[in-house]
Amino acid sequence: TSSPTNVQVATQDILATVHGAYVTFDGLSFTGANSNAFWNDWDGINNLNIQNCSILFSGINAIKLTGCTNFKIENSTILNSNNIGIRLGDGANPYATIRNNTIQNTGVYPGMGQNGHTSYIGISCPNKGLIAEYNKIINTGYTGIDFTGDSGLIKNNLVDTFCTIKQDGGGIYTQNNTDIDRIIIGNIVLNGIGAASGTNSTSTLAEGIYLDDNAKGVEVSNNSVANCANNGILLHNASNLNIHDNIFYNNFRQFGTQHDPGQQTTIGCSFENNIFFSKSVDQLVGYFVSTTTDITSWGTLDSNYYARPIDDSLTFLISTNWFTTKTNYTLAGWQTYSGFDAHSHKSPKTITDVNDLRFEYNETGSNKTISLPYNYMDV
């Protein structure tokens, strides 16, 4: 209805093409690449550093690197990338460090990203030795952090609001049965939305932490995961896992497993000292699916809390022989059936109103004062 003002139109496909080693970009702003703000087109580049920079409005990816060893990005801001914020996926990019960055509004427009499952992602890295820590990955169309290389460390990140455009993804996602020694520790994962529009599915599939397709050798510890449309943590054909000291709260299911026909069974796992907390009556604590009846051979489960204070009479749903048999269990029934969780507990209190529960997150490093109305529980 009127002439627009303050419109900026990009004229450069790539803003920085890197062909040299030991290059540092410090304190610069890169705005409006038609494709990738940072890009290189052959292997052998090493020790590229980006620090204190802003990378804004990238038509495809903010950063796309091929064969770059020891890449490092710190204290930088990546906003409004149409496909991926940081993509280290084409060729070997080992030993990358991604630290203390904000990656926001990635892949938030349907159709503006690229094809395939490696799209609409905050951080995508299939290479060994990744360190991703102290980052904020906020508002992502699909997965927040996707990593699959061995010896990866995903530590103390905030992943908030993901799977808004595509689903069957996770806040933190890993797979691959050839890679080991991956650690997911101290992260906060919130608000997996799910996006069933355009599909024939009625399910909203967004997992907080997603260990997919033969993932093994992964430690998941001291994470907090809340408000996800499907599972707080999902194990899909995964094995040899160490999952301990985590909190899963107010997800549709707190703890889910699925073993598909012909795939790796869930064996050699340890689940200890976790809190699985279902807030409402329509949330299960555990949902376990197997093609066989091998659920009782998972490994070790003990000293967990399976809390459903609104109604502790239904805690687990077990499906064996690929959905042929479905059985509901209380914690006591699960203990008898499985032989696990001898020292585990259900909710220490009961409630009649889910509004008596809430999740508080302090995003600052300072003390936070929380006001509790008289009807809030001391939980």
C-alpha positions as semicolon CSV with decimal commas, in nm:
position;residue;x (nm);y (nm);z (nm)
1;T;0,000;0,000;0,000
2;S;0,301;0,227;0,025
3;S;0,666;0,230;-0,074
4;P;0,877;0,036;0,179
5;T;1,161;0,212;0,354
6;N;1,489;0,093;0,503
7;V;1,498;-0,213;0,276
8;Q;1,835;-0,382;0,227
9;V;1,896;-0,622;-0,062
10;A;2,200;-0,852;-0,064
11;T;2,427;-0,845;-0,371
12;Q;2,705;-1,083;-0,259
13;D;2,660;-1,461;-0,241
14;I;2,959;-1,512;-0,008
15;L;3,108;-1,250;0,222
16;A;3,429;-1,425;0,333
17;T;3,598;-1,699;0,130
18;V;3,876;-1,856;0,337
19;H;4,176;-2,002;0,153
20;G;4,444;-1,957;0,416
21;A;4,545;-2,105;0,751
22;Y;4,585;-1,925;1,084
23;V;4,339;-1,649;0,997
24;T;4,148;-1,459;1,268
25;F;3,839;-1,244;1,222
26;D;3,789;-1,024;1,530
27;G;3,522;-0,765;1,603
28;L;3,365;-0,754;1,256
29;S;3,006;-0,761;1,134
30;F;2,894;-0,963;0,831
31;T;2,544;-0,890;0,704
32;G;2,334;-1,017;0,416
33;A;2,505;-1,302;0,230
34;N;2,284;-1,445;-0,042
35;S;2,421;-1,792;0,040
36;N;2,697;-1,829;0,304
37;A;2,867;-1,555;0,502
38;F;3,179;-1,772;0,561
39;W;3,276;-2,044;0,312
40;N;3,571;-2,244;0,183
41;D;3,583;-2,484;-0,109
42;W;3,876;-2,719;-0,049
43;D;4,037;-2,923;0,228
44;G;4,357;-2,838;0,411
45;I;4,251;-2,517;0,582
46;N;4,329;-2,506;0,954
47;N;4,312;-2,276;1,257
48;L;4,042;-2,039;1,136
49;N;3,924;-1,822;1,427
50;I;3,612;-1,607;1,445
51;Q;3,571;-1,404;1,762
52;N;3,359;-1,111;1,880
53;C;3,183;-1,100;1,543
54;S;2,822;-1,077;1,429
55;I;2,690;-1,271;1,130
56;L;2,344;-1,158;1,031
57;F;2,079;-1,243;0,769
58;S;2,250;-1,523;0,577
59;G;2,047;-1,654;0,284
60;I;2,154;-2,015;0,348
61;N;2,419;-2,072;0,618
62;A;2,608;-1,827;0,832
63;I;2,916;-2,054;0,827
64;K;2,978;-2,348;0,593
65;L;3,324;-2,504;0,603
66;T;3,488;-2,797;0,426
67;G;3,800;-2,968;0,560
68;C;3,892;-2,708;0,820
69;T;4,086;-2,845;1,118
70;N;4,081;-2,663;1,454
71;F;3,808;-2,416;1,362
72;K;3,710;-2,192;1,652
73;I;3,426;-1,944;1,698
74;E;3,381;-1,762;2,030
75;N;3,183;-1,473;2,175
76;S;2,996;-1,413;1,851
77;T;2,636;-1,368;1,743
78;I;2,467;-1,546;1,454
79;L;2,116;-1,424;1,376
80;N;1,857;-1,498;1,108
81;S;2,021;-1,772;0,900
82;N;1,770;-1,933;0,665
83;N;1,919;-2,283;0,684
84;I;2,200;-2,354;0,934
85;G;2,391;-2,131;1,172
86;I;2,720;-2,327;1,177
87;R;2,761;-2,614;0,930
88;L;3,080;-2,818;0,955
89;G;2,945;-3,104;0,754
90;D;3,104;-3,126;0,411
91;G;3,441;-3,298;0,442
92;A;3,641;-3,348;0,760
93;N;3,630;-3,059;1,007
94;P;3,782;-3,216;1,320
95;Y;3,847;-3,053;1,656
96;A;3,615;-2,755;1,622
97;T;3,542;-2,533;1,924
98;I;3,212;-2,342;1,939
99;R;3,203;-2,147;2,263
100;N;2,995;-1,870;2,421
101;N;2,797;-1,773;2,112
102;T;2,434;-1,680;2,052
103;I;2,274;-1,853;1,753
104;Q;1,917;-1,733;1,711
105;N;1,631;-1,746;1,459
106;T;1,779;-2,023;1,243
107;G;1,562;-2,182;0,974
108;V;1,242;-2,021;1,095
109;Y;1,079;-1,968;0,754
110;P;0,919;-2,271;0,582
111;G;1,073;-2,334;0,242
112;M;1,363;-2,093;0,284
113;G;1,604;-2,364;0,404
114;Q;1,758;-2,647;0,206
115;N;1,636;-3,002;0,140
116;G;1,714;-3,306;0,352
117;H;1,740;-3,377;0,722
118;T;2,060;-3,171;0,764
119;S;1,883;-2,838;0,737
120;Y;1,712;-2,581;0,962
121;I;1,972;-2,654;1,235
122;G;2,157;-2,429;1,481
123;I;2,488;-2,623;1,491
124;S;2,558;-2,918;1,260
125;C;2,887;-3,110;1,299
126;P;2,947;-3,479;1,215
127;N;3,319;-3,462;1,288
128;K;3,531;-3,584;1,579
129;G;3,653;-3,375;1,866
130;L;3,376;-3,112;1,866
131;I;3,354;-2,890;2,174
132;A;3,031;-2,689;2,193
133;E;2,985;-2,513;2,525
134;Y;2,821;-2,208;2,683
135;N;2,620;-2,131;2,370
136;K;2,262;-2,010;2,344
137;I;2,075;-2,170;2,054
138;I;1,735;-2,003;2,050
139;N;1,441;-2,042;1,810
140;T;1,549;-2,306;1,559
141;G;1,331;-2,455;1,286
142;Y;1,459;-2,809;1,343
143;T;1,738;-2,941;1,566
144;G;1,937;-2,717;1,800
145;I;2,269;-2,909;1,807
146;D;2,331;-3,204;1,573
147;F;2,664;-3,382;1,635
148;T;2,774;-3,733;1,544
149;G;3,154;-3,749;1,557
150;D;3,340;-3,934;1,829
151;S;3,485;-3,760;2,135
152;G;3,230;-3,479;2,111
153;L;3,155;-3,262;2,416
154;I;2,823;-3,075;2,436
155;K;2,841;-2,883;2,762
156;N;2,648;-2,609;2,944
157;N;2,448;-2,489;2,645
158;L;2,098;-2,343;2,646
159;V;1,876;-2,477;2,368
160;D;1,538;-2,303;2,374
161;T;1,250;-2,339;2,124
162;F;1,321;-2,585;1,844
163;C;1,142;-2,807;1,592
164;T;0,913;-2,518;1,503
165;I;0,917;-2,583;1,124
166;K;1,028;-2,949;1,096
167;Q;0,979;-3,232;1,343
168;D;1,126;-3,566;1,445
169;G;1,430;-3,375;1,566
170;G;1,577;-3,280;1,902
171;G;1,721;-3,001;2,109
172;I;2,044;-3,205;2,116
173;Y;2,068;-3,488;1,862
174;T;2,321;-3,760;1,790
175;Q;2,333;-4,091;1,604
176;N;2,579;-4,331;1,432
177;N;2,703;-4,664;1,565
178;T;3,069;-4,615;1,472
179;D;3,141;-4,318;1,697
180;I;3,200;-4,331;2,071
181;D;3,295;-4,124;2,375
182;R;3,038;-3,852;2,329
183;I;2,935;-3,646;2,632
184;I;2,620;-3,436;2,677
185;I;2,655;-3,263;3,014
186;G;2,507;-2,969;3,199
187;N;2,278;-2,843;2,923
188;I;1,935;-2,683;2,956
189;V;1,691;-2,784;2,683
190;L;1,350;-2,618;2,673
191;N;1,040;-2,596;2,456
192;G;1,053;-2,853;2,178
193;I;0,749;-2,749;1,981
194;G;0,689;-3,004;1,703
195;A;0,549;-2,925;1,358
196;A;0,287;-3,161;1,220
197;S;0,150;-2,913;0,966
198;G;0,178;-3,041;0,610
199;T;0,192;-3,405;0,723
200;N;-0,070;-3,671;0,788
201;S;0,056;-3,707;1,145
202;T;-0,134;-3,596;1,452
203;S;0,178;-3,632;1,670
204;T;0,410;-3,346;1,752
205;L;0,754;-3,506;1,750
206;A;1,013;-3,296;1,929
207;E;1,258;-3,471;2,160
208;G;1,468;-3,292;2,421
209;I;1,776;-3,516;2,394
210;Y;1,758;-3,757;2,101
211;L;1,994;-4,058;2,082
212;D;1,901;-4,197;1,743
213;D;1,979;-4,484;1,506
214;N;2,245;-4,696;1,672
215;A;2,402;-4,426;1,885
216;K;2,629;-4,579;2,146
217;G;2,902;-4,478;2,385
218;V;2,719;-4,161;2,494
219;E;2,714;-4,014;2,846
220;V;2,417;-3,792;2,928
221;S;2,449;-3,626;3,269
222;N;2,336;-3,324;3,472
223;N;2,105;-3,190;3,202
224;S;1,765;-3,027;3,257
225;V;1,501;-3,085;2,989
226;A;1,151;-2,939;3,004
227;N;0,840;-2,864;2,800
228;C;0,903;-3,085;2,496
229;A;0,617;-3,205;2,277
230;N;0,728;-3,569;2,282
231;N;1,007;-3,723;2,496
232;G;1,243;-3,552;2,735
233;I;1,497;-3,812;2,624
234;L;1,446;-4,066;2,345
235;L;1,661;-4,372;2,281
236;H;1,602;-4,504;1,929
237;N;1,794;-4,823;1,851
238;A;2,064;-4,700;2,091
239;S;2,291;-4,898;2,323
240;N;2,581;-4,873;2,571
241;L;2,467;-4,546;2,723
242;N;2,533;-4,387;3,062
243;I;2,243;-4,162;3,160
244;H;2,262;-4,019;3,509
245;D;2,178;-3,719;3,731
246;N;1,942;-3,553;3,481
247;I;1,605;-3,382;3,531
248;F;1,324;-3,431;3,278
249;Y;1,015;-3,224;3,355
250;N;0,678;-3,159;3,192
251;N;0,751;-3,332;2,864
252;F;0,475;-3,538;2,699
253;R;0,684;-3,840;2,798
254;Q;0,988;-3,800;3,018
255;F;1,172;-4,114;2,908
256;G;1,114;-4,302;2,583
257;T;1,282;-4,592;2,403
258;Q;1,212;-4,758;2,071
259;H;1,374;-5,067;1,920
260;D;1,283;-5,116;1,552
261;P;1,285;-5,447;1,363
262;G;1,635;-5,555;1,265
263;Q;1,806;-5,273;1,453
264;Q;2,035;-5,248;1,755
265;T;1,865;-5,347;2,079
266;T;1,889;-5,131;2,389
267;I;2,157;-5,316;2,586
268;G;2,455;-5,227;2,803
269;C;2,290;-4,912;2,941
270;S;2,294;-4,748;3,283
271;F;2,018;-4,515;3,407
272;E;2,079;-4,388;3,759
273;N;1,994;-4,088;3,979
274;N;1,763;-3,926;3,725
275;I;1,441;-3,739;3,798
276;F;1,162;-3,810;3,551
277;F;0,878;-3,574;3,645
278;S;0,542;-3,571;3,467
279;K;0,339;-3,264;3,550
280;S;-0,005;-3,342;3,408
281;V;-0,236;-3,642;3,396
282;D;-0,186;-3,695;3,021
283;Q;0,194;-3,733;3,054
284;L;0,363;-4,070;3,094
285;V;0,689;-4,101;3,282
286;G;0,817;-4,390;3,069
287;Y;0,717;-4,524;2,727
288;F;0,919;-4,825;2,614
289;V;0,877;-5,003;2,279
290;S;1,061;-5,313;2,156
291;T;1,025;-5,562;1,872
292;T;1,092;-5,840;2,124
293;T;1,054;-5,882;2,498
294;D;1,413;-5,776;2,571
295;I;1,330;-5,472;2,783
296;T;1,441;-5,652;3,098
297;S;1,795;-5,690;2,958
298;W;1,875;-5,322;2,912
299;G;2,147;-5,303;3,176
300;T;2,115;-5,113;3,504
301;L;1,830;-4,888;3,619
302;D;1,830;-4,774;3,981
303;S;1,798;-4,484;4,224
304;N;1,574;-4,282;3,992
305;Y;1,264;-4,077;4,071
306;Y;0,960;-4,154;3,855
307;A;0,734;-3,874;3,971
308;R;0,376;-3,822;3,859
309;P;0,226;-3,641;4,157
310;I;-0,109;-3,573;3,990
311;D;-0,170;-3,950;3,955
312;D;0,091;-4,212;4,037
313;S;-0,134;-4,502;3,934
314;L;-0,012;-4,485;3,572
315;T;0,361;-4,432;3,530
316;F;0,488;-4,661;3,250
317;L;0,352;-4,796;2,923
318;I;0,544;-5,100;2,796
319;S;0,494;-5,225;2,440
320;T;0,663;-5,551;2,336
321;N;0,665;-5,754;2,015
322;W;0,638;-5,432;1,813
323;F;0,317;-5,293;1,960
324;T;0,149;-5,635;1,983
325;T;0,136;-5,622;2,361
326;K;0,083;-5,302;2,561
327;T;0,081;-5,297;2,939
328;N;0,052;-5,013;3,189
329;Y;0,254;-5,027;3,509
330;T;0,291;-4,837;3,832
331;L;0,643;-4,806;3,967
332;A;0,586;-5,114;4,184
333;G;0,456;-5,306;3,883
334;W;0,754;-5,196;3,673
335;Q;0,993;-5,310;3,945
336;T;0,832;-5,652;3,954
337;Y;0,817;-5,688;3,575
338;S;1,169;-5,568;3,498
339;G;1,371;-5,641;3,809
340;F;1,508;-5,286;3,782
341;D;1,487;-4,980;4,004
342;A;1,497;-5,150;4,341
343;H;1,599;-4,824;4,507
344;S;1,394;-4,588;4,292
345;H;1,099;-4,381;4,411
346;K;0,776;-4,230;4,293
347;S;0,666;-3,874;4,373
348;P;0,724;-3,780;4,738
349;K;0,405;-3,571;4,733
350;T;0,070;-3,571;4,560
351;I;-0,119;-3,279;4,412
352;T;-0,467;-3,210;4,281
353;D;-0,387;-2,902;4,073
354;V;-0,104;-2,890;3,818
355;N;-0,079;-2,516;3,877
356;D;0,089;-2,607;4,204
357;L;0,397;-2,692;3,999
358;R;0,626;-2,477;3,787
359;F;0,973;-2,479;3,636
360;E;1,205;-2,187;3,711
361;Y;1,508;-2,110;3,498
362;N;1,764;-1,847;3,590
363;E;1,942;-1,742;3,272
364;T;2,180;-1,506;3,452
365;G;2,480;-1,574;3,670
366;S;2,329;-1,377;3,957
367;N;2,103;-1,492;4,237
368;K;1,734;-1,485;4,152
369;T;1,451;-1,423;4,395
370;I;1,146;-1,640;4,331
371;S;0,808;-1,545;4,472
372;L;0,596;-1,845;4,563
373;P;0,221;-1,795;4,612
374;Y;0,072;-1,975;4,907
375;N;-0,050;-2,267;4,695
376;Y;0,288;-2,351;4,540
377;M;0,453;-2,665;4,664
378;D;0,799;-2,677;4,807
379;V;0,921;-2,943;4,563
